[in-house]
């Protein structure tokens, strides 16, 4: 089963647990602050998706695989949950909702649509492979070396959260070989049959181009109770760029 980071409810509650599925190259601990704050009235579980973090490395990475992993997690924590997924995790969450919707009460999809994308993230894999890990002792030194490969400060910091500096030698906690081989599936969409009749929130960054106006008809055909919201001043990494606004929007939706 996937590795879980548990955030037990701070106050006794009968609310269903919330499961958070991160995006490509991420990990459960990326969501630590938001998960802890949302655990004031419910149990929250942030997962490491397969081939990421401390979860198992596998030769496949299809959305049906990822959805099955999430179904196993939900089964282990009571059999029904609210589900929040960002980017790759959002596609995995949508796939689960369309194939085993009875496991999900409410669904939050963060900045992704049920469509195939043309962009390819393999260049980031190339950059991670190119980072010289020889004699690397600290994160500041890793950041200095990585800057020549990934100039964007925020993106570099995000990637470096998956670098295990305690390992000897240091290593990426990402199965780069599988992620590269399965990249067409990751940026694609499996088009599972079915509809999700539960409440769904499609929350996007106002400055992001991942969910376009023309995607709404497709979303509503699969998720007829979908609602749409945008966070001003946020891009694709909306939960990191506007964490309090993101958290409050999610909270209002889940508790409505």
C-alpha positions as CSV (number, residue, x, y, z in Angstrom):
1,X,0.0,0.0,0.0
2,X,1.1,3.6,-0.5
3,X,3.0,5.3,2.3
4,X,0.7,7.6,4.3
5,X,1.5,10.6,6.4
6,X,-1.3,10.7,9.0
7,X,-2.7,13.9,10.5
8,X,-5.2,12.8,13.2
9,X,-8.2,15.0,13.8
10,X,-7.4,17.6,16.5
11,X,-11.1,17.6,17.7
12,X,-13.3,14.5,17.9
13,X,-15.5,14.4,14.8
14,X,-17.6,12.1,12.7
15,X,-16.5,13.8,9.5
16,X,-15.1,11.5,6.8
17,X,-11.3,11.5,6.4
18,X,-9.6,13.5,3.7
19,X,-7.0,11.9,1.4
20,X,-4.6,14.1,-0.5
21,X,-2.8,12.9,-3.7
22,X,0.1,15.0,-4.8
23,X,1.3,15.8,-8.3
24,X,4.2,14.6,-10.5
25,X,7.6,14.8,-8.8
26,X,5.9,15.6,-5.5
27,X,5.4,13.8,-2.2
28,X,3.0,13.7,0.7
29,X,5.1,16.0,2.9
30,X,4.7,18.8,0.3
31,X,1.2,19.1,1.8
32,X,2.2,19.1,5.5
33,X,1.0,22.5,6.5
34,X,-2.3,22.4,4.6
35,X,-2.9,18.8,5.8
36,X,-2.3,19.8,9.4
37,X,-4.6,22.8,9.2
38,X,-7.4,20.8,7.6
39,X,-7.1,18.2,10.3
40,X,-8.7,20.5,12.9
41,X,-12.0,18.7,12.4
42,X,-11.1,15.5,10.4
43,X,-8.4,12.9,9.9
44,X,-6.2,13.8,6.9
45,X,-3.9,11.5,5.1
46,X,-1.3,12.8,2.6
47,X,0.0,9.9,0.5
48,X,3.2,9.3,-1.4
49,X,2.0,8.1,-4.8
50,X,3.7,5.1,-6.4
51,X,7.2,5.8,-7.7
52,X,7.4,8.8,-5.4
53,X,8.6,9.4,-1.9
54,X,8.7,6.4,0.3
55,X,6.1,4.4,-1.6
56,X,7.0,1.4,-3.8
57,X,8.7,1.7,-7.1
58,X,6.9,-0.2,-9.9
59,X,7.4,-0.6,-13.6
60,X,4.0,0.9,-14.4
61,X,2.4,4.3,-13.7
62,X,-0.9,4.4,-15.4
63,X,-3.9,6.3,-14.0
64,X,-5.7,3.0,-13.5
65,X,-2.8,1.9,-11.4
66,X,-2.8,5.1,-9.4
67,X,-6.6,5.0,-8.9
68,X,-6.3,1.4,-7.6
69,X,-3.6,2.6,-5.1
70,X,-6.0,5.3,-3.8
71,X,-8.8,2.8,-3.6
72,X,-6.7,0.6,-1.4
73,X,-5.8,3.5,0.9
74,X,-9.5,4.5,1.2
75,X,-10.4,0.9,2.0
76,X,-7.8,0.8,4.8
77,X,-9.2,3.9,6.5
78,X,-12.9,3.1,6.5
79,X,-14.0,2.6,3.0
80,X,-15.2,6.1,2.1
81,X,-13.4,9.5,2.1
82,X,-13.2,12.9,0.6
83,X,-10.4,13.0,-2.0
84,X,-8.2,15.9,-3.1
85,X,-5.8,15.6,-5.9
86,X,-3.4,18.0,-7.6
87,X,-2.3,17.7,-11.2
88,X,-1.2,14.1,-11.7
89,X,-2.9,13.3,-8.4
90,X,-6.0,15.1,-9.7
91,X,-6.1,12.8,-12.7
92,X,-5.7,9.7,-10.5
93,X,-8.5,11.0,-8.3
94,X,-10.8,11.6,-11.2
95,X,-10.1,8.1,-12.6
96,X,-11.0,6.6,-9.2
97,X,-14.2,8.8,-9.0
98,X,-15.3,7.6,-12.5
99,X,-14.6,3.9,-11.8
100,X,-15.3,3.5,-8.1
101,X,-17.3,6.6,-7.2
102,X,-18.9,4.9,-4.2
103,X,-15.6,5.3,-2.4
104,X,-15.7,9.1,-2.6
105,X,-18.1,11.6,-0.9
106,X,-16.7,14.8,-2.3
107,X,-13.9,15.3,-4.8
108,X,-11.5,18.3,-5.2
109,X,-9.5,18.5,-8.4
110,X,-6.7,21.1,-8.2
111,X,-5.6,22.6,-11.5
112,X,-6.0,19.8,-14.0
113,X,-8.7,18.7,-16.5
114,X,-9.7,15.2,-17.7
115,X,-7.9,15.7,-21.0
116,X,-4.5,14.8,-22.6
117,X,-1.8,17.5,-22.6
118,X,0.9,18.0,-25.2
119,X,3.6,19.2,-22.8
120,X,6.2,16.7,-21.7
121,X,7.9,16.8,-18.3
122,X,10.9,14.7,-19.3
123,X,13.2,17.7,-19.3
124,X,12.9,17.8,-15.5
125,X,14.0,14.2,-15.3
126,X,17.0,15.0,-17.4
127,X,17.9,17.9,-15.0
128,X,17.6,15.6,-12.0
129,X,19.7,13.0,-13.6
130,X,22.3,15.6,-14.5
131,X,22.7,16.9,-10.9
132,X,26.1,15.9,-9.6
133,X,25.4,14.2,-6.3
134,X,29.1,13.4,-5.6
135,X,30.1,14.4,-2.1
136,X,26.9,16.3,-1.6
137,X,26.3,17.0,2.1
138,X,23.7,19.8,2.5
139,X,20.6,21.2,0.8
140,X,22.1,24.6,0.2
141,X,25.0,23.0,-1.8
142,X,22.5,20.9,-3.7
143,X,20.5,24.0,-4.5
144,X,23.6,25.8,-5.7
145,X,24.6,23.0,-8.0
146,X,21.0,22.5,-9.2
147,X,20.6,26.2,-10.1
148,X,22.6,25.7,-13.2
149,X,20.1,23.1,-14.4
150,X,16.8,24.5,-13.0
151,X,16.9,28.3,-12.9
152,X,13.4,28.7,-11.4
153,X,13.8,29.1,-7.6
154,X,10.4,27.7,-6.6
155,X,10.5,24.8,-9.0
156,X,14.1,23.9,-7.8
157,X,13.0,24.0,-4.2
158,X,10.0,21.8,-5.0
159,X,12.2,19.1,-6.7
160,X,14.8,19.2,-4.0
161,X,12.2,18.1,-1.4
162,X,12.5,14.7,-3.2
163,X,16.3,14.5,-2.8
164,X,17.3,12.2,0.0
165,X,20.5,13.6,1.5
166,X,20.6,11.1,4.3
167,X,21.2,8.3,1.9
168,X,24.8,7.4,1.2
169,X,25.3,8.4,-1.5
170,X,22.4,10.9,-1.9
171,X,19.6,9.7,-4.2
172,X,16.3,10.9,-5.7
173,X,13.2,9.5,-4.0
174,X,11.7,9.3,-7.4
175,X,11.7,6.3,-9.8
176,X,12.9,8.4,-12.7
177,X,13.2,5.5,-15.1
178,X,9.5,4.5,-14.8
179,X,8.3,8.1,-14.8
180,X,10.2,8.7,-18.0
181,X,9.0,5.6,-19.7
182,X,5.4,6.2,-18.6
183,X,5.4,9.9,-19.4
184,X,2.9,9.6,-22.3
185,X,0.4,8.1,-19.9
186,X,1.1,10.7,-17.2
187,X,0.4,13.7,-19.5
188,X,-2.3,11.7,-21.2
189,X,-5.8,10.8,-20.1
190,X,-7.2,7.2,-20.0
191,X,-10.8,8.3,-20.7
192,X,-12.4,5.8,-18.2
193,X,-16.1,5.1,-18.7
194,X,-18.7,6.3,-16.2
195,X,-19.8,9.5,-14.4
196,X,-19.3,10.7,-10.9
197,X,-22.6,11.9,-9.4
198,X,-21.1,13.3,-6.2
199,X,-20.1,16.9,-5.5
200,X,-16.9,17.9,-7.2
201,X,-14.9,21.1,-7.0
202,X,-12.5,22.0,-9.8
203,X,-10.2,24.6,-8.2
204,X,-7.7,26.3,-10.5
205,X,-5.1,29.1,-10.4
206,X,-6.3,32.2,-12.3
207,X,-2.8,32.5,-13.9
208,X,-2.7,28.8,-14.9
209,X,-3.4,27.5,-18.4
210,X,-4.0,23.9,-17.4
211,X,-7.8,24.1,-17.3
212,X,-9.2,26.1,-20.3
213,X,-12.7,27.4,-20.7
214,X,-13.3,24.8,-23.4
215,X,-12.6,22.0,-20.9
216,X,-15.7,22.9,-18.9
217,X,-18.1,21.0,-21.1
218,X,-16.0,17.9,-20.9
219,X,-15.7,18.2,-17.1
220,X,-19.5,18.6,-16.7
221,X,-20.2,15.6,-18.9
222,X,-18.2,13.4,-16.5
223,X,-18.9,15.3,-13.3
224,X,-22.4,16.8,-13.6
225,X,-22.3,18.3,-10.1
226,X,-19.0,20.0,-10.7
227,X,-18.4,23.5,-9.4
228,X,-15.6,25.8,-10.5
229,X,-13.5,28.3,-8.6
230,X,-10.3,30.2,-9.3
231,X,-7.6,31.6,-7.0
232,X,-6.5,35.1,-8.1
233,X,-2.7,35.5,-8.4
234,X,-2.0,31.7,-8.4
235,X,-0.7,29.5,-11.1
236,X,-0.5,25.7,-11.4
237,X,1.1,25.4,-8.0
238,X,-1.9,27.1,-6.4
239,X,-1.6,25.3,-3.1
240,X,2.0,26.5,-2.6
241,X,1.4,30.0,-4.0
242,X,-1.8,30.8,-2.1
243,X,-2.0,28.2,0.7
244,X,-4.4,30.0,3.0
245,X,-6.8,30.8,0.2
246,X,-6.5,27.3,-1.1
247,X,-7.1,25.8,2.3
248,X,-10.2,27.9,3.0
249,X,-11.8,27.2,-0.4
250,X,-11.3,23.5,0.1
251,X,-12.7,23.7,3.7
252,X,-15.8,25.6,2.7
253,X,-16.5,23.0,-0.1
254,X,-15.9,20.0,2.1
255,X,-18.1,21.3,4.9
256,X,-20.9,22.7,2.8
